[in-house]
Amino acid sequence: MLLLAFDTATPAVTAALHDGERVLAESTVVDARRHGELLVPAIDRVLAAAGRALADVTGVVVGVGPGPYTGLRVGLVTAASFGDVLDVPVHGVCTLDGLAWAAGEAGLEGPFTVATDARRKEVYWARYDGPAARVTEPAVNRAADLPRDVLALPAVGAGAALYPEAFTDRRPDPAHQSAGALAALAAHRLAAGEDFAPPLPLYLRRPDAQVPAGYKAVLPT
């Protein structure tokens, strides 16, 4: 097994290789505006660091969000392209689940909350009973509007860091998404025979870009 994992649903552009037992190489760059520029070089770096070729990959793991439209689609389109070219399966994993697994690797057991920055003064969030046990569907809300029992739990993620007045028990690790953790979670699910999410974007809300109303036609009628 050789899993190539990456995620562009958050400001962290992260890629990793996992052999089913351990992370062989990982690269993470935090830059919310350059996902399209940074992802493929990150993949090249982890392949070189592990001494592997792209043709050695047996499966692709991609974070499906929730996340902003522009960044999220970079990872998903790349995953679909690699899956097609290599003729390997593409496994979708909720980005929040990857952060939850990383929290478990950092020693957090559960229950806890994962929250990422959704912009517009909102967070993407979900509640977990453990690193591999999500108990609510991913949602997007203002931090202060989350259920009080959720806000009382330990919380990880950049969303929790942005709103310390709401998330009063914020934990520092993980600060950003880790493709290594995403790959480790995928390897765990494969070994357990669990199903994966389809490699489709989990937006939770409509994109900011809209077709303008009342625009003028440029062709004669």
C-alpha positions in Angstrom: 0.0 0.0 0.0 1.2 3.5 -0.8 -1.4 6.3 -0.1 -0.9 9.8 -1.4 -2.9 12.1 0.7 -3.5 15.9 0.5 -5.9 18.5 1.6 -6.6 22.1 0.4 -9.8 22.8 2.4 -8.0 25.0 4.9 -5.1 27.5 4.6 -2.7 24.6 5.1 -1.7 23.1 1.7 -0.6 19.7 3.0 0.5 16.4 1.3 1.9 13.1 2.6 2.8 9.6 1.7 1.7 6.7 3.9 2.6 3.0 3.5 -0.3 1.6 5.5 1.8 1.6 8.7 3.5 5.0 9.0 3.9 8.4 7.3 6.9 8.2 5.0 7.0 11.9 4.2 4.9 15.0 4.7 4.9 18.6 3.5 2.7 21.5 4.8 2.7 25.1 3.8 0.2 27.5 5.3 -0.9 30.0 2.7 -4.6 30.7 2.1 -4.2 32.2 -1.3 -1.9 29.9 -3.2 -3.4 26.4 -3.1 -3.1 26.0 -6.9 0.5 27.0 -6.9 1.7 25.0 -3.9 -0.1 21.6 -4.1 1.7 19.8 -6.9 5.2 21.0 -5.7 4.3 19.6 -2.2 3.4 16.3 -3.8 6.7 16.3 -5.7 8.5 17.0 -2.4 7.0 14.1 -0.5 7.6 11.7 -3.4 11.2 12.7 -3.5 11.7 12.6 0.2 10.3 9.1 0.4 12.2 7.9 -2.7 9.0 6.9 -4.4 7.6 7.6 -7.9 4.0 8.7 -8.6 3.5 5.3 -10.4 4.0 3.6 -7.0 0.9 5.1 -5.5 -1.9 2.6 -4.9 -4.6 5.1 -3.6 -5.3 8.8 -3.3 -6.8 10.3 -0.1 -8.2 13.8 -0.4 -9.8 16.1 2.1 -13.4 16.9 1.0 -14.0 19.8 3.3 -15.9 21.6 4.6 -14.0 24.5 3.2 -14.1 27.5 1.0 -14.9 26.9 -2.7 -11.7 28.1 -4.3 -9.2 26.2 -2.2 -11.2 23.1 -1.8 -11.7 22.4 -5.5 -7.9 22.5 -6.1 -7.4 19.4 -4.1 -10.4 17.6 -5.4 -9.7 18.2 -9.0 -6.0 17.1 -8.5 -7.2 14.0 -6.7 -9.6 13.1 -9.6 -6.9 13.7 -12.1 -4.4 11.5 -10.3 -6.9 8.8 -9.7 -7.8 8.7 -13.4 -4.2 8.8 -14.7 -3.0 6.2 -12.2 -6.1 4.1 -12.3 -6.3 4.0 -8.5 -9.2 4.6 -6.1 -9.7 8.1 -4.7 -10.9 8.1 -1.1 -12.7 11.2 0.3 -12.2 12.0 4.0 -13.9 14.9 5.8 -11.3 17.5 6.6 -12.6 17.8 10.2 -12.0 14.1 10.6 -8.4 14.5 9.7 -7.9 17.2 12.4 -9.7 14.9 14.9 -7.3 12.1 14.1 -4.4 14.5 14.5 -5.8 15.6 17.9 -5.8 12.0 18.9 -2.2 11.6 17.9 -1.4 14.7 20.1 -3.0 12.9 23.1 -6.6 14.2 23.0 -9.1 11.4 23.6 -12.6 12.7 23.7 -15.2 14.0 23.7 -14.0 17.1 21.9 -14.9 19.6 19.1 -13.1 20.4 15.9 -13.6 23.9 14.4 -12.0 25.5 11.3 -12.3 29.0 10.0 -15.3 29.4 7.7 -14.8 33.1 7.3 -17.8 35.5 7.6 -17.3 35.2 11.4 -18.3 31.6 11.2 -16.7 28.2 11.8 -17.0 24.8 10.3 -17.4 22.3 13.1 -18.3 18.8 14.3 -18.3 17.0 17.6 -16.3 13.9 18.3 -16.4 11.2 21.0 -12.9 10.2 20.0 -10.3 10.6 17.2 -12.2 8.3 14.8 -15.7 8.8 16.2 -17.6 11.8 14.8 -21.0 12.1 16.3 -22.5 15.1 14.5 -22.6 16.0 10.8 -20.3 18.9 9.8 -22.0 22.2 10.1 -21.3 25.9 9.7 -22.4 28.5 12.3 -21.2 31.5 14.2 -19.1 30.3 17.1 -21.3 31.8 19.7 -24.3 30.0 18.3 -23.0 26.5 18.8 -24.7 24.5 21.5 -23.4 25.2 25.0 -22.4 21.6 25.6 -20.3 21.6 22.5 -18.6 24.9 23.4 -17.8 23.5 26.8 -15.7 20.6 25.3 -12.0 20.8 24.6 -11.6 22.2 21.1 -9.0 22.1 18.4 -8.5 23.8 15.0 -8.0 27.3 13.7 -11.7 28.1 14.2 -11.4 27.5 17.9 -8.3 29.7 18.1 -10.1 32.6 16.4 -13.0 32.7 19.0 -11.5 32.0 22.4 -14.4 33.7 24.0 -16.6 30.9 22.7 -14.3 28.0 22.8 -13.0 28.3 26.4 -11.1 25.1 26.5 -9.0 25.4 23.3 -6.1 23.0 22.8 -3.1 24.1 20.7 -2.6 20.9 18.7 -3.3 20.4 15.9 -3.0 24.0 14.8 -3.4 23.1 11.1 -4.5 20.2 8.9 -2.0 17.4 8.5 -2.1 15.2 5.4 -0.1 12.7 7.4 -3.0 12.4 9.9 -5.5 12.3 7.0 -3.5 9.4 5.5 -3.2 7.6 8.8 -7.0 7.8 9.3 -7.6 6.5 5.8 -5.2 3.6 6.4 -7.1 2.8 9.6 -10.4 2.8 7.7 -9.1 0.7 4.9 -7.8 -1.9 7.4 -11.2 -1.9 9.1 -13.1 -2.3 5.8 -15.0 1.0 6.4 -16.6 3.1 3.7 -15.3 6.4 2.5 -17.0 9.6 1.5 -17.2 10.2 -2.3 -14.4 12.6 -3.4 -16.9 15.4 -3.8 -16.8 18.9 -2.2 -18.5 19.5 1.1 -19.3 23.2 0.9 -22.2 23.6 3.4 -23.1 26.9 1.8 -23.2 28.6 -1.6 -20.0 30.2 -3.0 -19.5 33.9 -2.8 -19.3 34.3 -6.6 -22.7 35.0 -8.2 -23.9 35.5 -11.8 -24.6 39.2 -12.1 -28.3 40.1 -12.6 -29.3 42.3 -15.5 -26.1 42.1 -17.4 -26.1 43.3 -21.0 -25.8 40.9 -24.0 -22.8 41.4 -26.2 -24.2 39.5 -29.2 -26.9 40.9 -31.5 -30.4 39.4 -30.9 
